[in-house]
Amino acid sequence: MVNLVRLGTRSPNEFIQLLNTKNETIQKLFLSKITDMTKMIDVKVMLGDATVSEQKTFDPKLIMDYFQNISKNLKGWSTQDVTISNNEDIRRIFMKFEIMEGNYMISGHASIQFHVLLYYKPVQRVIDCQKELAEIIDVTKNREQEFSDNSDQLVLDKLKEMGYKDFDHQKLFEVFYENDEFREKVFAEIEKQSGVDFQKLSEKKTQLFNELDSLLVETYQTTPTLIDDSKLVTGEEGCLCTFDLEFVKDNIKEGLFDPRKMSDTTKENIVKRLDEFANIINS
């Protein structure tokens, strides 16, 4: 009796050993394809300090297209959409598929995991945006420092100009902080007096940051090696292609089954499915 069989796991059973051999062939073909599609090319990028550098990358779209082609050609299988996950600097492209043969379910999972690095496009506009941002930050920082140094007196003077002359400091600031409309009016007056339109500068700063975001370019890095589920979960680079075999009774997956009790027809069909899959991924 065996539990769910992950192909590739050692077994004394001859049929499971045969499936392991088929699985090994599939893994080698899959790795060869992934290795070919993740060959690195050089691209020019700009670093944050405006230095232009060459970095290596591959094209994840080739993997997406490859997985989608596999999915399209898996006749009779139930397949999930090819999906890409995004967790900060780690991405994963994966697909899942399954099929019933007699009372046995073959389920598969193929994926690739890679890291994403961000750079800027090597264009002059990146430098221009950074310069404009630096100028805005300098202006606002200097003005904000002036306000910080003289804020109490500026507020008091402005309040007194507007008729609040006989209040003590505590009462004046209570009026100032409890009345939002009044406070905004005072700030507008102070801003006007300073000669700096802080709202306009803030909007311009947001616009420049958004433009810089639009000038970002991603590069992708992975290692052409087979990994297991645990390495996938811990974020290691690499690819994975696994198959599980389970016994299903009354639409319920059973924890144990005896491969010796499988019919010859079921065994032949399972082997045929793996052979078909090998042909598909190698096409």
Stockholm file with secondary structure:
# STOCKHOLM 1.0

chainA/1-283         MVNLVRLGTRSPNEFIQLLNTKNETIQKLFLSKITDMTKMIDVKVMLGDATVSEQKTFDPKLIMDYFQNISKNLKGWSTQDVTISNNEDIRRIFMKFEIMEGNYMISGHASIQFHVLLYYKPVQRVIDCQKELAEIIDVTKNREQEFSDNSDQLVLDKLKEMGYKDFDHQKLFEVFYENDEFREKVFAEIEKQSGVDFQKLSEKKTQLFNELDSLLVETYQTTPTLIDDSKLVTGEEGCLCTFDLEFVKDNIKEGLFDPRKMSDTTKENIVKRLDEFANIINS
#=GR chainA/1-283 SS CBSSEETTSCCSCHHHHHHHHHHHHHHHHHHHHHHHHTCCEEEEEECTTSCEEEEEECCHHHHHHHHHHHHHHCTTCEECCCEEEEETTEEEEEEEEEEEETTEEEEEEEEEEEEEEEEECSCHHHHHHHHHHHHHHHHHHHHHHHHHHHHHHHHHHHHHHTTCCSSCHHHHHHHHHHCHHHHHHHHHHHHHHHTCCHHHHHHHHHHHHHHHHHTEEEEEECCCSBCCHHHHHTTCCEEEEEEEEEEEETTEEESCBCGGGSCHHHHHHHHHHHHHHHHHHTC
#=GC SS_cons         CBSSEETTSCCSCHHHHHHHHHHHHHHHHHHHHHHHHTCCEEEEEECTTSCEEEEEECCHHHHHHHHHHHHHHCTTCEECCCEEEEETTEEEEEEEEEEEETTEEEEEEEEEEEEEEEEECSCHHHHHHHHHHHHHHHHHHHHHHHHHHHHHHHHHHHHHHTTCCSSCHHHHHHHHHHCHHHHHHHHHHHHHHHTCCHHHHHHHHHHHHHHHHHTEEEEEECCCSBCCHHHHHTTCCEEEEEEEEEEEETTEEESCBCGGGSCHHHHHHHHHHHHHHHHHHTC
//
